[in-house]
């Protein structure tokens, strides 16, 4: 206890030491892109990928050169506004058919995705196909995955320079031919070839180079980044998946706990699953994911990891299917292939199938009964109605007649709907094959045939020599007071 007679103790001076905060560790906003060098693999699904590469590219590169009745078989001629689909000639007025084709394509994509995931991405998407072609060129020039990794890490030598240069040259050649072929679907390809060789047609050459650059950059350098970051399909595909959709799946119950081992040991006795952790499934993946971590939006469903894992299972003398195409329900409940197939015909798939079949049948039937003659009737605004001769009234129209056949056609024009109505202009008109022309049509009727005002009339167009090729258009005839 302190003595109250003593003075209070002097305050002790405290030295304040400033604390300098440590600099915050810098966190990059973007991870550095690691170049993926996928390993080549052989198997059933890899073989199917190459079958699709051949089928799609044979169609793409050959069809523009095929002829039909002396013209290009498949051509979307934007300059002439003619769209040739094999035996059909469509005009801008027939845009409904092109819209139907797009809807059919979208429904097909939805159906395939609901049944078996990203089949389009893994086997037929242009990004996948051209990446596979570019990787094939790279593989045959620089070697397989390990050789390419060593070549990239080595210093520049004559061998590295000529390999890299040859690869880039072949990539550019494929890209230029692809760009030229693509533009050949919108410009007659034989004319385009002559213009390119003569260095004429500036816009055509521009678009050839534009699409060539897109192919070269996307398939040669961006590759999996297109699928991961730029393709919108990867983002909304989950809306079309359900537990009965076939997807590439790793059977964790069978594979875990993973670990290396020799074929002679009893893995079950040591608590090991069938996965030997060889990472071959990761090495063959074109987007560089580990399917053992579960389904990821980057997965394009190519199934190369299935082929890789099956090859390892064969060597280890284990059952195939550690990684396989199956459904979430099948994996959780241990279903066999027969039970999985029975779940394919579920309501979502049936709805897509019925809509797809109905739309396809409707479009084909509409094209089959379509009249290859288009007529737009436009009243002459300068002369609505005028009196000509004794008791006669004349209306003037302008007709745009489009012949959608491959032969010149001569049409007879008749009018009906008013007593005494007659065609006062030329009653027969010729329109050249796959072309259109403007025609002036004059109709006359007695002034006292009907009360004054507009009256409906019908115009009939019949091809001479082809009575079945006929069309009727309705318009009005104006009788003045």
Phi, psi and omega in degrees: 000130186284149179280123182291344180281342181279148178292154179295147181294145179291143179296140181276124180288129180254132179270121180269120180259115180293141180254119179275120181294144178288143179297136180293140178293132180287131180247117181292142178287329183234137176283145179294137181285124178263124182293129180265125177246089183292145179274144177285146181215149176249146181168181183295312183289324175297323178294320178294325177299318180287329174299317179292325175300313181295315182296312182294320184281329173297317177297311185297315186276335186265320188304320181299339181271349181281145183250152177217113182055040176080009177223172184295136186295316183232110186209131173252083186281096184289328181292314179273351182059043175240138179237112182261117176241090181057250182270002183254142172245119182247147177251171177304332177294340180266023182301338180300327180289320177294323176297318179298321178298319179294320179294320178298318179297318180295317179296322177298317178298317179297318181296311181297323180292319179296326182279309189221037172067216189272059177298319180301312182297319187280338189231336187228349180299135179305324178298317178294315184296312183286329173297320178295320178295315180294322177293324177298317177297315180298319181296318183283344179260316186257349180101183181285187189306310182297320179293322180291321178296318178294321181294319179295325182278344184280164177283164183288123176231176178298319180297315180294320182296314184288328177293313179296320181293317179296320179298314180295323178297314180292321175302314180296322180297314178296319181295317180294318179294325177293315178297319178297316181295319181298314178296332179294348173278348182242344174232134179312121193293329179290321174294320179299319180299317179295319180294319180294317180294329178269004182055042176247168180073074185302316182292322178298316179296321179302313183289327174300312180293324180297310181288331174295316179296321179297317178296314181299314182287316184291313184276332183271327189235311183288315175047247186293341179294331175298314181292324185282316193243340187248332183281122180289338183298326179297335184277321185257005180298329183296336178292340181258357177272151169215175183297349179254014176276132178289125180221162174286121190224140174263127181277091184294325181298328179271328187274331184269146003277134183277157177169152179289153178193167174266163182290345186275341185274162176268100185296323182295322180294332180265009177075024181258145173274190184281342180284123181266007176058043179279346182061016179295327178296329177282322183293329182271349185290124181289344177251002171074029179259165176254105184296343180289347176273003180104173180294132180233150184296337179289339184297126181263005175069029182286334177080010179295328177294331176295312178299318181296314182292321179297324178295323177291318179299322178297318180292325180276356183061038173257165177290143177290166173099015174298319168244126186204169170278116176203183181249162179297320178295318181296321180291320182287327186252002176069036181286154173269181183297322181296320180291324178296316181295326179295333181275359180293316183277068177259170188307317182299315181294320179295320179296313178300317184294315180297316180296320181294314180295317181297316181292321179295314179297319180296319181292317180295318179296320179295320177293325182292322182263004182295135177277121183282045176217129178240130180228124172253123181258122182234126177290142176286109184291338180286329182227094180288312179201144180213153178270130179227131178067184181285110175070023181245141176242136183240134170247143182245135180231156172243127182249132168256110184253125181243122179265112182261026176252171182270003180232152174298144182231142174246125186246141173260134183250127174231157182230147179211165179125339178227135178300129180083005179290136181214158177272116182270341178267190180298125185272347178238131184230138178252135178234129183291164182298137175050046180211174179223161179207157176266138181229137175268125180243130177243125177247139179234145178213153177299142183296327183263016182293322181214167176298161180295155181119179180281142180225136180290139175224160181241137176250126180249133179239121182233129178285128179292131182087347177225077183302334179288342180268091184221155181212143176238132176236142181256143177210193180233151176242128186261123174254117182284167177289000000 
